Amino acid sequence: MTTTDEATLRRPAAEPVGARGRAAITAVFFLNGLTLASYIIRLPSIKDDQHLSTAQLGLVSTIFGATALVTMQFVGALVARHGSGRLIRLTLAAMPAVLVGIGLSRGFVGLGVAAVVLGAVHGTLDVSMNAHAVAVERRLGRPIINGCHAAWSISAVVASLVGGALITTGVPVLRHFLAIAALVETAGLVVGRHLLPSSADRHAGDETVAQPGARRSWAGWRSGWSRAVVALGLVGTVLMVCEGAALTWSGVFLHDDRGASLALASVAVTAFTACQTAGRLVGDRLTVRFGAANLFRAGGLVAAAGFVLAVLSPHPVGAVAGFGVIGLGSSPLLPLTFSAAGHAGGTGPGAAAFLARFTTFTYAGILLGPAVIGWVAQAMSLQWTLALLVPLLGSVALAARLPRPTAAPGR
């Protein structure tokens, strides 16, 4: 019997496992987004309940982001030893408990300690679930990561709507967090049973097959750094700076520069988020049809055109449409880059090491990008600052080179 025949016979057994794994990892993204967005939507309530100053709340957010960044540097080694599936099950069980801990915390110190724990758990889960999504892509032989990120976006919208309703009806923070924690904890126990086995990306002998330019040493915290991951990381930083600009500054731009009412200005974020979610729901099918490189290039150019429309439109409605176009064009960019970073790490646990380093760049972009835009806008106006993102995003769209996906052994 030929090798091709053997692979064909093995495929029917692998397909159901991969399909269940796809549904499970998509659900993990949804549950992660639901938990984290529920925490974010209640930050103003936490600030008022615990009598925190704006500076103290800002420091808590910085502590959360910094802890997540530091933790990510060690996740590659943890995946190599235990597998991403096991880490997901552990962190998905811990995250709801930490959310309740935030609801129980009192004062700046207590909230800061809880933010450290939440940052560590979220940083571990963030890298692990993206690594697992790449492993499922290899198992199925087709892209699925756009759908995973779409699930995260949908969960954030759901959490915002539910949180807003609960705030309006006066539900306390702790009771809100207890309900979310119970839901996520129960769903996590069900979802965890359908993830791929730990052997899918745990180190087993010499199974890691890295692409050219990748470092084969993945076990230590210093591993995973290479020209390939730095190049992808810089692409990710630019993408997150542009997303942060749309999310953080679109409303300010419409209100201050275009004279829109506060209600109309807030629609810009809704348009961006809704169009980005819609684009990610079809992103995997578009990737199969046109290829990752072509879709990335087209999406980046469409997003750049959206910035042009938003900046040049004299009417607020036109600017809102521009931010919607930005969301649609940018929708596949970050998932495609996450997938490329995972595949660049090879078919073994090196994917998690690459993803950990790549996520460091993306987090830096989302944390620092809005602040940098604010500083530049102070010197040269917000309109011109947003205009500078057009050549930056266009250059990345045309110049970025995404590594080819690597297939799972035996497929």
matplotlib code that plots the C-alpha trace (Angstrom):
import matplotlib.pyplot as plt

x = [0.0, 1.4, 2.0, -0.8, -3.3, -2.3, -2.8, -6.2, -7.2, -6.1, -8.0, -11.6, -10.5, -8.7, -11.5, -14.0, -11.4, -10.3, -14.0, -14.7, -11.4, -12.5, -15.8, -14.1, -11.3, -13.9, -15.9, -12.7, -12.2, -15.8, -15.5, -12.3, -13.7, -16.9, -14.9, -12.4, -15.0, -17.3, -14.4, -13.7, -17.3, -17.5, -14.3, -16.2, -18.4, -15.4, -13.8, -16.8, -17.4, -13.9, -13.3, -10.3, -8.8, -8.3, -4.6, -5.1, -7.4, -5.0, -2.2, -4.3, -4.9, -1.1, -0.4, -2.8, -1.2, 2.4, 1.8, 0.2, 3.2, 5.7, 3.8, 3.6, 7.4, 7.1, 4.1, 6.0, 7.9, 4.7, 3.0, 6.1, 5.9, 2.2, 0.4, -1.8, -5.0, -4.1, -3.1, -6.4, -8.4, -6.5, -6.6, -10.2, -11.1, -9.0, -10.1, -13.7, -12.4, -10.1, -13.0, -14.9, -11.8, -11.8, -15.5, -14.5, -11.4, -11.4, -9.2, -6.4, -3.9, -6.5, -7.5, -3.9, -3.1, -6.2, -5.1, -1.7, -3.4, -5.8, -3.0, -1.0, -4.0, -5.1, -1.6, -1.3, -4.7, -4.2, -1.1, -2.4, -5.7, -4.0, -1.4, -4.3, -6.1, -2.9, -2.8, -6.4, -5.6, -2.9, -5.1, -7.9, -5.6, -7.6, -7.8, -10.0, -8.5, -10.6, -13.7, -12.0, -11.3, -14.8, -16.1, -14.0, -15.4, -19.0, -18.5, -17.2, -20.4, -22.5, -20.7, -21.1, -24.8, -25.4, -23.1, -24.9, -28.3, -27.1, -25.6, -28.8, -30.8, -28.4, -27.0, -23.8, -20.4, -20.0, -23.3, -22.6, -19.2, -20.6, -23.1, -20.5, -18.1, -20.7, -21.5, -17.8, -16.8, -19.6, -19.1, -15.3, -15.7, -17.8, -15.5, -12.3, -13.2, -13.3, -10.0, -7.2, -5.1, -2.0, 0.2, -1.0, 1.6, 3.5, 7.2, 7.7, 11.2, 12.3, 9.0, 9.4, 9.9, 10.6, 10.6, 13.8, 14.8, 13.1, 15.1, 14.8, 15.3, 11.9, 12.1, 13.5, 12.0, 14.7, 13.6, 11.5, 13.2, 14.3, 14.2, 11.0, 9.1, 10.4, 9.3, 5.8, 5.8, 6.4, 3.5, 1.3, 2.4, 1.3, -2.0, -2.8, -1.8, -4.3, -7.0, -6.3, -6.6, -10.0, -11.3, -9.9, -9.9, -12.7, -15.3, -13.0, -12.2, -15.9, -16.9, -14.0, -13.0, -16.3, -18.8, -20.8, -22.9, -21.7, -24.4, -23.3, -19.6, -20.1, -21.5, -18.0, -16.8, -20.0, -19.5, -15.8, -16.5, -19.6, -17.9, -14.7, -16.8, -18.7, -15.5, -14.0, -17.0, -16.2, -12.4, -11.6, -13.6, -11.9, -8.5, -9.2, -10.5, -7.9, -5.0, -3.6, -1.1, -3.7, -6.3, -3.8, -2.8, -6.3, -7.5, -4.7, -5.4, -9.1, -8.4, -6.0, -8.8, -11.1, -8.7, -8.6, -12.5, -12.7, -10.1, -11.2, -15.0, -16.3, -19.6, -19.7, -21.7, -19.0, -16.4, -18.5, -18.7, -14.9, -14.4, -16.7, -14.6, -11.5, -13.1, -14.0, -10.6, -8.7, -10.9, -8.6, -5.3, -4.5, -5.9, -3.8, -0.7, -1.4, -1.8, 1.4, 3.3, 2.1, 3.0, 6.4, 7.2, 7.0, 4.7, 5.6, 5.5, 7.7, 4.5, 3.6, 7.1, 6.6, 3.1, 4.3, 6.9, 4.4, 1.8, 4.3, 4.5, 0.7, 0.1, 2.7, 0.9, -2.5, -1.1, 1.2, -0.5, -3.4, -1.1, 1.4, -1.4, -2.6, 0.9, 1.4, -2.1, -1.3, 1.5, -0.1, -3.9, -5.8, -6.8, -3.2, -2.2, -4.8, -3.7, -0.2, -1.6, -2.6, 1.0, 2.0, -0.8, -0.5, 3.2, 2.7, -0.1, 2.2, 5.5, 4.6, 5.4, 3.4, 5.1, 3.4, 1.4, 2.9, 0.9, 0.5, 2.7, 0.8, -1.6]
y = [0.0, 3.4, 6.2, 8.2, 5.4, 5.1, 8.8, 8.6, 5.8, 7.7, 10.9, 9.8, 9.1, 12.4, 14.6, 14.1, 14.9, 18.0, 19.1, 18.7, 20.5, 23.4, 23.8, 23.5, 26.1, 28.5, 28.2, 28.8, 32.1, 33.1, 32.2, 34.1, 37.2, 37.0, 36.9, 39.6, 42.0, 41.5, 42.8, 45.7, 46.8, 47.0, 49.0, 52.3, 50.6, 49.2, 52.7, 54.2, 51.4, 51.3, 55.1, 54.9, 57.8, 57.8, 57.4, 54.4, 52.7, 53.5, 51.8, 48.7, 48.4, 48.9, 46.2, 43.8, 44.4, 44.2, 41.0, 39.4, 40.4, 39.0, 35.7, 35.2, 34.8, 31.5, 30.0, 28.4, 26.2, 25.3, 24.2, 22.2, 20.4, 20.0, 20.8, 23.7, 21.7, 21.1, 24.7, 25.9, 23.6, 24.9, 28.6, 28.4, 27.0, 29.6, 32.7, 32.8, 32.3, 35.3, 37.4, 36.7, 37.6, 41.0, 41.4, 40.6, 42.8, 46.0, 49.0, 49.7, 47.1, 44.3, 45.2, 45.5, 42.0, 40.6, 42.3, 40.6, 37.2, 38.0, 39.2, 36.0, 33.7, 35.7, 35.9, 32.1, 31.4, 33.9, 32.2, 28.7, 29.1, 30.7, 27.8, 25.3, 27.0, 26.6, 22.9, 22.4, 24.1, 21.6, 18.7, 19.8, 21.1, 24.4, 27.8, 28.2, 31.1, 33.9, 32.2, 31.9, 35.6, 36.3, 34.4, 36.6, 39.7, 38.4, 37.6, 41.1, 42.5, 40.1, 41.0, 44.7, 44.4, 42.2, 44.4, 47.6, 46.1, 44.9, 48.3, 50.0, 47.8, 48.3, 44.8, 44.9, 44.0, 40.9, 39.4, 40.1, 38.4, 35.4, 34.8, 35.1, 32.9, 30.1, 30.2, 30.1, 27.5, 25.1, 25.7, 25.3, 21.9, 20.7, 22.4, 21.1, 17.5, 18.1, 19.9, 18.1, 15.8, 17.3, 15.4, 17.7, 20.3, 18.9, 18.1, 14.4, 13.6, 15.5, 16.2, 20.0, 20.9, 24.6, 26.7, 28.4, 31.2, 29.6, 28.7, 25.1, 25.8, 26.4, 25.3, 28.4, 31.9, 33.3, 30.9, 31.8, 35.1, 35.2, 37.5, 35.8, 36.4, 39.9, 40.7, 39.3, 41.0, 44.4, 43.7, 42.8, 46.0, 48.2, 46.3, 46.8, 50.5, 51.0, 49.0, 50.9, 54.2, 53.2, 52.0, 54.7, 57.8, 57.4, 58.9, 61.7, 62.5, 62.7, 64.8, 67.2, 67.4, 66.8, 68.3, 65.1, 64.7, 62.3, 59.8, 59.8, 59.8, 56.5, 54.9, 54.9, 52.2, 50.2, 50.4, 49.4, 46.4, 45.2, 45.2, 43.6, 40.8, 40.3, 40.1, 37.5, 35.3, 34.8, 35.2, 31.5, 30.9, 33.8, 32.5, 29.2, 30.8, 33.5, 32.5, 34.1, 36.4, 37.8, 38.3, 40.0, 42.4, 43.2, 43.6, 46.0, 48.1, 48.2, 49.3, 52.0, 53.2, 53.3, 55.6, 57.9, 58.0, 58.7, 61.5, 63.2, 63.0, 66.4, 64.9, 62.7, 60.0, 59.6, 59.3, 56.6, 54.7, 55.1, 53.4, 50.7, 50.1, 50.0, 47.3, 45.2, 45.5, 44.9, 41.9, 39.1, 40.8, 40.0, 36.4, 35.7, 37.0, 35.0, 31.9, 32.7, 33.2, 29.8, 28.0, 29.7, 27.9, 24.5, 21.6, 21.0, 23.1, 25.7, 27.3, 28.3, 29.9, 31.9, 32.9, 34.0, 36.4, 37.5, 38.3, 40.4, 42.7, 42.9, 43.7, 46.4, 47.9, 47.9, 49.2, 51.9, 52.7, 54.8, 56.8, 57.5, 58.6, 61.0, 62.5, 63.0, 64.4, 67.0, 68.2, 68.1, 67.5, 64.2, 64.3, 64.4, 61.8, 59.4, 60.3, 59.1, 55.6, 55.3, 54.9, 52.9, 50.4, 50.4, 49.6, 46.7, 45.3, 45.4, 44.4, 41.8, 38.2, 35.5, 32.1, 29.2, 26.9, 23.6, 20.5, 18.0, 14.9, 12.1, 14.4]
z = [0.0, -0.9, 1.5, -0.1, 0.4, 4.1, 4.6, 2.9, 5.2, 8.3, 7.3, 8.1, 11.7, 11.9, 10.4, 13.2, 15.8, 13.9, 13.5, 17.2, 17.9, 15.6, 17.4, 20.8, 20.1, 18.6, 21.8, 23.9, 22.0, 22.7, 26.4, 26.8, 25.1, 27.2, 30.4, 29.5, 28.0, 31.1, 33.2, 30.9, 30.7, 34.5, 35.0, 35.5, 38.1, 39.9, 39.8, 41.5, 44.0, 45.2, 45.0, 42.7, 41.0, 37.2, 37.7, 39.9, 37.4, 34.6, 36.7, 37.2, 33.5, 32.9, 35.5, 33.7, 30.3, 31.6, 33.5, 30.4, 28.3, 30.8, 31.2, 27.4, 27.3, 29.1, 27.5, 24.7, 27.2, 29.0, 25.7, 24.9, 28.2, 28.7, 25.4, 24.6, 25.3, 28.9, 29.4, 28.0, 30.3, 33.3, 32.5, 31.3, 34.7, 36.6, 34.7, 36.0, 39.5, 39.1, 37.7, 40.9, 42.9, 41.2, 42.2, 45.8, 45.9, 47.9, 47.4, 44.9, 46.3, 46.2, 42.7, 41.6, 42.9, 41.2, 38.0, 38.2, 38.4, 35.7, 33.4, 34.0, 33.3, 30.3, 28.8, 29.1, 27.6, 24.8, 23.5, 24.2, 22.3, 19.3, 19.3, 19.5, 16.6, 14.5, 15.5, 14.4, 11.1, 10.5, 11.5, 9.1, 6.4, 6.1, 7.8, 10.8, 12.8, 11.3, 12.7, 16.1, 16.2, 14.9, 17.9, 20.2, 18.6, 18.9, 22.5, 23.2, 21.7, 23.7, 26.9, 26.2, 25.6, 28.7, 30.8, 29.7, 30.6, 34.0, 34.7, 33.8, 36.1, 39.0, 39.3, 41.4, 40.0, 42.1, 41.2, 37.5, 37.7, 39.6, 36.8, 34.1, 36.0, 36.5, 32.8, 31.6, 34.2, 33.2, 29.4, 29.9, 31.4, 28.4, 25.8, 27.3, 26.6, 22.8, 22.4, 20.5, 22.7, 24.3, 21.9, 19.1, 20.0, 23.0, 22.4, 21.5, 20.5, 17.4, 15.7, 15.5, 11.9, 11.7, 8.6, 7.4, 9.7, 12.7, 15.8, 16.8, 20.5, 21.9, 25.5, 27.2, 27.7, 25.3, 22.5, 19.5, 18.7, 15.0, 12.1, 10.9, 14.1, 14.5, 10.9, 11.6, 15.0, 13.5, 11.0, 14.0, 15.8, 12.9, 12.6, 16.3, 16.2, 13.3, 15.1, 18.3, 16.4, 15.0, 18.3, 20.6, 18.4, 15.9, 18.2, 19.3, 15.6, 14.6, 17.6, 17.6, 13.9, 12.2, 14.7, 15.2, 18.3, 20.9, 19.9, 16.3, 17.2, 19.1, 16.0, 14.5, 16.9, 16.3, 12.5, 12.8, 15.2, 13.3, 9.9, 11.3, 12.9, 9.6, 7.7, 10.0, 9.7, 6.0, 6.3, 6.3, 3.2, 1.5, 2.5, 0.9, -2.3, -2.8, -0.6, 2.6, 0.8, -1.6, 1.0, 3.3, 0.6, -0.5, 3.1, 4.0, 0.9, 1.6, 5.3, 4.0, 1.7, 4.6, 6.5, 3.4, 3.3, 7.0, 6.9, 3.7, 4.2, 5.3, 6.7, 9.8, 8.1, 5.5, 8.2, 9.9, 6.6, 6.4, 9.8, 8.7, 5.6, 7.9, 10.0, 6.9, 5.4, 8.6, 9.6, 8.2, 8.8, 12.4, 12.2, 9.1, 10.8, 14.0, 11.8, 9.9, 13.2, 14.4, 11.2, 11.1, 14.3, 12.7, 13.3, 17.0, 20.1, 18.4, 17.2, 20.7, 21.2, 18.0, 18.9, 22.4, 20.8, 18.1, 20.7, 22.6, 19.6, 19.2, 22.8, 22.6, 19.7, 21.3, 24.6, 23.2, 19.9, 21.1, 23.5, 20.7, 18.4, 21.1, 21.5, 17.8, 17.4, 20.1, 17.9, 14.4, 14.8, 14.9, 11.2, 10.0, 12.5, 11.2, 7.6, 8.4, 9.0, 5.3, 3.9, 6.9, 6.5, 2.7, 2.9, 5.3, 3.0, 0.0, 1.7, 4.2, 3.4, 5.2, 5.6, 4.0, 6.3, 7.4, 7.2, 10.1, 9.8, 8.0, 6.2]

ax = plt.figure().add_subplot(projection="3d")
ax.plot(x, y, z, "-o")
ax.set_aspect("equal")
plt.show()
